[in-house]
Amino acid sequence: MQYDERCMKAMNGSESKLIIFSAPSGSGKSTIIQRLLQEGMPLEFSVSATSRSPRGAEQNGVEYWFLTPDEFRRRIEADEFLEYEEVYPDRYYGTLKSEVDRIASNGHVPVFDVDVKGGMNIKKFYGKRALSIFIQPPSLEELRRRLEGRGTDSAEVIEERLSRAEFELSQAESFDCVVVNDNLEKAVAEVQKLVKDFLS
């Protein structure tokens, strides 16, 4: 694949490294990350914290650290987050500093699955040590189809996600690399090559 200049510069960083993924909800980001983590590279998933309730079979400490809104706010006040955002009223997402420390102590490279603002904040904090990758859906129409197909969200939540996606898509150029997920296998291969090149 061809890399643009911004992507090339990001992959020339030194010191301990980090990988950041951001995307509108429904872009296939989680699936791509899961596939990447099965590749045998020294990567470890950084479990984000959220104040939303678990969905389906989600487990505390696996998909997310599930906190109450009040507990989340207490941890913000205690400066325990690398980054966080109140996405909707009382709906927080954030990256605990303790997660980054835990992964580094294992000698692994943290992989972040964060919203767009969180991704940009982590990239700003770590600079060249971090490779930020934006997973882009082919179109908003396709994104709507995927969100409706998941069957996990109400019509109201889907509209909120699509409205938010328009803003998030406008921020794609702030990331080092943009991968369009119009074909999952192709997108996975692109991401694997990006990460391998960054780590080598």
C-alpha positions, 0 to 999 in steps of 0.5 A: 500500500502507499502511505501519505507523508503524514503517515510516513512521518508517524511511523518513524518515531522512536522510544516505546510506542503506542497504537491509537484507533478511532472511528465512528461507531459501526465502522468495524474498528473493534473487529479490526483491532481483534484481528490485529491482536491475534497476529502475535505482535507484542500488543495489548489492548488498553481497556477503556472506562465508561459510565454506560451499562454493559451490552449483551455479554460484555464483561467488566475489565474485558470490553470496558471498565464499567463505572457509575457516572459518579465514580467516573467523576471522582476519578476525573477529580483524582486525575486518574485519566489520560483522556476522557470525554462526556459524550452524552449527558452522564455518558463518559468514556476515558483511558485510565493512566493505570491501564497504560502503566499496566501494559508498559510493565508487561513490556507490551505496546498499548492499543487504544480503542477510543473516540475521535477526540480521545484519539487526538488527545492521546496523539497530542500527548505522545507525539511520534511515539504514537501511531493514530489510525482512523477507520473510515466507513465507505459512507454514512448510508453504509454506516446506518445500515451497519448500525441498524443491522447490529440490533443493539441500539434504539432508533434514537441512539442510532440517529445520535451516533450518525449525527456524531459520525458526521463530526468524527468523519470531518476529523479524519485528516487529524490522524496519521493514517486513514483506512477505509473499511469497505472490505474487511479483509483488505482493511485488516491487511492494511492495518496489519502492515501499518502497525508492523511497519511502525513497530519495526 
